[in-house]
Amino acid sequence: MPTHYRGAVARAAHGPLSIEDIPLREPVGDEVVIEVTACGLCHSDVHFMHGTSGTDFPYLVGHEVAGRVAELGPEASGLSVGDSVVVAPMVACGRCRQCAAGRPRACPDRLPRRPKVLLGDGVEATPVLGVGGLAERVIVPARQAVAIDPRVPPQVAALLGCGVPSGFGAAVNTAAIGPADDVVILGCGGVGVAAVAGAAYAGARRIVAVDVNAAKLDAARRFGATDVVDASREETVARVRELTDGRGADVVLDAVGGPASFTTANQLRGPGSRLVVVGAPRQGDTVELPLRHLFLTGGLIQVSIWGDCEAARDLPLLAGLFLDGRLPLEEYVSGAYPLDKAQAGYDRLLSGEALRGVVRMRRCLD
């Protein structure tokens, strides 16, 4: 095993990423060391890099991780050295009151609390979402490492860590979309397009994708959207009402997050509908709700975190759908970068040019 590895560190809000040498410690307890083969570049990382999801700098960024098990802690079980794995940022503990009651989605320890990572200069860094995986190595509890079919390419496997299960699961698990549903997805980035794919998998009657980016609407069509609305050219509420015979949607998935998109999503709801908040709001975001409209419309307003996925069940399912040709995840990847060029990948993501960029680690570039 090496004694150091390289990782991407955000030292201050809006500052450039630095690629730093980080001491590699031995795994303890049930931890596993994962040799990272690929890491997706996600908007959630950017929120931490900009200080809008927390200010506990410095951050070791990255959380969409695929890799191979390199070493097992003395109490780790269920995995073997060499296994191909995806890191699940959220896994129910299986021991708490909520888990015992059959409510793993409500587990208070679903997001494992990882210790801070000691950087080369002795400063402690916070691993983003308990992973900090935009690095050559990552150490996580064994329950967070989910074995998948090794035939899934690393750049695709990495997507199973966050964006794909967040969107797909929001449609299938949280909203429980069915064949009678007219569905609207606001925002067609990586999470939104995955929600489109989930709605198609669930057999939705109509799937309307809404975005201001024509290229992302084209991607939504390829993943199963029956209709698209270019919000830069059309009035979204009026067009969705037209497409749903004046009723509004049975399910609205807000994959953008924030007051503006939530307000629009609420206006798109039909009677008895489900509004699912998928995109993460920023700290301090608030919204005013017209309670009379809410009361008369009825239905549910739900929050979907990581698609309400159960890692051991859903990640192998998604990998299988890809291998069967039913989920074209290779179309997600808009660019692959070496670790040293990760900042360029994030910049392209923020420009709206990329659906998802992926960093491939050095030994896997050949």
Residue pairs with C-beta under 8 A, 6 or more apart in sequence:
1 24
1 33
1 70
1 71
2 24
2 137
3 23
3 24
4 21
4 22
4 23
4 24
4 120
5 21
5 22
5 24
5 135
5 136
5 137
6 19
6 20
6 21
6 22
6 135
6 136
6 339
7 19
7 20
7 22
7 60
7 62
7 117
7 132
7 134
7 135
7 136
7 137
8 17
8 18
8 19
8 60
8 61
8 62
8 134
8 135
8 339
8 342
9 17
9 18
9 19
9 20
9 58
9 59
9 60
9 61
9 119
9 125
10 17
10 48
10 49
10 57
10 58
10 59
10 61
11 18
11 57
11 58
12 57
12 58
13 49
13 50
13 51
13 55
13 57
14 49
14 50
14 51
16 343
17 49
17 61
17 342
17 343
17 346
19 339
19 340
19 342
20 119
20 120
21 120
22 60
22 117
22 118
22 119
22 120
22 135
23 118
23 120
24 33
24 137
25 118
25 139
26 71
27 33
27 71
27 72
27 73
27 76
27 139
28 73
28 74
29 73
29 74
29 75
29 76
29 141
30 73
30 75
30 76
30 77
30 141
30 142
30 143
31 73
31 76
31 139
31 140
31 141
31 142
32 69
32 70
32 71
32 72
32 73
32 76
32 79
32 139
32 140
32 141
32 142
32 145
33 69
33 70
33 71
33 72
33 137
33 138
33 139
34 65
34 67
34 68
34 69
34 70
34 85
34 87
34 133
34 137
34 138
34 139
34 140
34 145
35 67
35 68
35 69
35 70
35 136
35 137
35 361
36 65
36 66
36 67
36 133
36 135
36 136
36 137
36 138
36 361
37 66
37 67
37 68
37 154
37 157
37 158
37 360
37 361
37 364
38 65
38 66
38 67
38 154
38 155
38 157
38 158
38 358
38 359
38 360
38 361
38 364
39 62
39 64
39 65
39 66
39 133
39 134
39 135
39 158
39 358
39 359
39 361
40 64
40 158
40 159
40 161
40 162
40 163
40 190
40 356
40 357
40 358
40 359
41 62
41 64
41 134
41 337
41 342
41 345
41 346
41 349
41 354
41 356
41 357
41 358
41 359
42 63
42 64
42 162
42 163
42 190
42 356
43 189
43 190
43 349
44 53
44 63
44 128
44 129
44 162
44 280
45 61
45 62
45 63
45 128
45 134
45 346
46 346
46 349
46 350
47 53
47 280
47 282
48 54
48 59
48 61
48 128
49 59
49 61
49 346
51 57
52 282
52 283
53 280
53 282
53 283
54 126
54 283
56 126
57 126
58 119
58 123
58 125
58 126
59 125
59 126
59 127
59 128
59 132
60 117
60 125
60 126
60 127
60 128
60 132
60 134
60 135
61 128
61 132
61 134
62 128
62 131
62 132
62 133
62 134
62 135
62 359
63 87
63 89
63 128
63 129
63 130
63 131
63 132
63 133
63 161
63 162
64 133
64 158
64 159
64 160
64 161
64 162
64 163
65 86
65 87
65 131
65 133
65 138
65 158
65 161
66 84
66 85
66 86
66 87
66 152
66 154
66 157
66 158
66 160
66 161
67 84
67 85
67 87
67 138
67 154
68 82
68 83
68 84
68 85
69 79
69 80
69 81
69 82
69 83
69 85
69 145
70 81
70 137
71 81
72 79
72 80
72 81
72 142
73 142
76 142
77 142
78 142
79 85
79 142
79 145
79 147
83 145
83 147
84 147
84 148
84 149
84 150
84 152
84 157
85 145
85 146
85 147
85 148
86 145
86 146
86 148
86 157
86 158
86 160
86 161
86 315
86 319
87 131
87 133
87 138
87 140
87 144
87 145
87 146
87 161
88 144
88 145
88 146
88 161
88 309
88 311
88 315
89 111
89 129
89 130
89 131
89 144
89 161
89 162
89 306
90 110
90 111
90 305
90 306
90 309
90 311
91 110
91 112
91 143
91 144
91 311
92 98
92 99
92 104
92 105
92 107
92 109
92 110
92 310
93 99
93 107
93 109
93 110
94 104
96 107
96 108
96 109
98 104
98 106
98 107
98 108
99 107
104 110
104 310
105 308
111 129
111 130
112 130
112 140
112 141
112 143
112 144
113 130
114 127
114 130
114 131
114 132
114 140
116 124
116 125
116 126
116 127
117 124
117 125
117 126
117 127
117 132
118 124
118 125
119 125
125 132
126 132
127 133
129 162
130 140
130 144
131 138
131 140
131 144
131 161
132 138
133 161
134 339
134 342
134 359
135 339
136 339
136 361
136 362
144 311
146 311
146 312
146 315
146 316
147 316
148 157
148 160
148 315
148 316
148 319
149 316
149 319
149 320
149 323
151 323
152 160
152 319
152 322
152 323
153 330
154 360
154 364
155 330
155 333
155 336
155 358
155 360
156 322
156 329
156 330
156 332
156 333
157 319
158 358
159 190
159 329
159 332
159 333
159 356
159 358
160 315
160 318
160 319
162 306
163 189
163 190
163 191
163 194
163 332
163 356
164 190
164 194
164 318
164 329
164 332
165 194
165 306
165 307
165 309
165 314
165 315
165 318
166 191
166 194
166 278
166 304
166 306
166 307
167 190
167 191
167 192
167 193
167 194
167 195
167 196
167 197
167 198
167 253
167 255
167 278
167 307
168 194
168 195
168 197
168 198
168 201
168 307
168 314
168 318
169 198
169 304
169 306
169 307
169 308
169 309
169 314
170 191
170 195
170 198
170 253
170 255
170 276
170 278
170 304
170 307
170 308
171 177
171 183
171 195
171 196
171 197
171 198
171 199
171 201
171 202
171 204
171 251
171 253
172 198
172 201
172 202
172 307
173 304
173 307
173 308
173 309
173 314
174 276
174 302
174 304
174 307
174 308
175 183
175 251
175 253
175 274
175 276
175 302
175 304
176 202
177 183
177 198
177 199
177 202
177 203
177 204
177 251
178 202
178 203
178 204
179 202
179 203
179 204
179 205
180 205
180 250
181 199
181 202
181 204
181 205
181 206
181 250
181 251
182 204
182 205
182 206
182 208
182 243
182 244
182 247
182 249
182 250
182 251
182 270
183 199
183 204
183 206
183 207
183 208
183 249
183 250
183 251
183 252
183 253
184 208
184 210
184 240
184 249
184 251
184 252
184 253
184 265
184 268
185 192
185 195
185 196
185 199
185 207
185 208
185 209
185 210
185 220
185 225
185 253
185 255
186 192
186 210
186 211
186 252
186 253
186 254
186 255
186 256
186 261
186 264
186 265
186 268
187 210
187 211
187 254
187 255
187 256
187 261
187 279
188 196
188 209
188 210
188 211
188 213
188 216
188 217
188 219
188 220
188 255
189 216
189 255
189 355
190 332
190 355
190 356
191 255
191 278
191 279
192 209
192 211
192 216
192 220
192 253
192 255
192 256
192 278
193 216
193 219
193 220
193 223
193 332
193 355
194 223
195 253
195 255
195 278
196 207
196 209
196 220
196 223
196 224
196 225
197 223
197 224
197 327
198 307
199 207
199 224
199 251
199 253
200 207
200 223
200 224
200 225
201 224
201 321
201 326
201 327
204 251
206 226
206 227
206 243
206 244
207 224
207 225
207 226
207 227
208 225
208 226
208 227
208 228
208 229
208 240
208 243
208 244
208 249
209 217
209 220
209 221
209 225
209 227
209 228
209 229
210 228
210 229
210 231
210 236
210 240
211 217
211 220
211 228
211 229
211 230
211 231
212 230
212 231
212 232
213 352
214 230
215 353
216 352
216 355
217 225
217 228
217 229
217 230
219 331
219 355
220 228
221 228
222 328
222 331
223 328
223 331
227 243
229 236
229 239
229 240
229 243
236 264
236 268
237 264
237 267
237 268
240 248
240 249
240 268
241 247
241 248
244 270
247 270
247 271
248 268
248 269
248 270
248 271
248 273
249 268
249 269
249 270
249 273
250 270
250 272
250 273
250 274
251 273
251 274
251 275
251 276
252 265
252 266
252 268
252 269
252 273
252 274
252 275
252 276
253 265
253 276
253 278
254 261
254 262
254 265
254 275
254 276
254 277
254 278
254 279
255 278
255 279
256 279
257 277
257 278
257 279
257 280
257 281
257 282
258 279
258 281
258 282
258 285
259 281
259 285
259 286
259 287
261 279
262 277
262 281
262 287
263 287
265 275
265 277
266 275
266 289
266 290
266 293
266 294
269 275
269 297
269 299
270 297
271 297
271 298
271 299
272 297
272 298
272 299
273 297
273 299
273 300
274 299
274 300
274 301
274 302
275 299
275 300
275 301
275 302
276 302
276 303
276 304
277 301
277 302
277 303
277 304
278 304
278 307
307 314
309 315
318 327
321 327
322 328
322 329
331 355
332 355
332 356
333 355
333 356
333 357
333 358
334 348
334 353
334 354
334 355
334 356
334 357
335 345
335 348
335 354
335 357
335 358
336 357
336 358
336 359
336 360
337 344
337 345
337 357
337 358
337 359
337 360
338 359
338 360
338 362
338 365
339 359
339 361
339 362
341 359
342 359
345 354
345 357
345 358
345 359
346 357
348 354
348 357
349 356
349 357
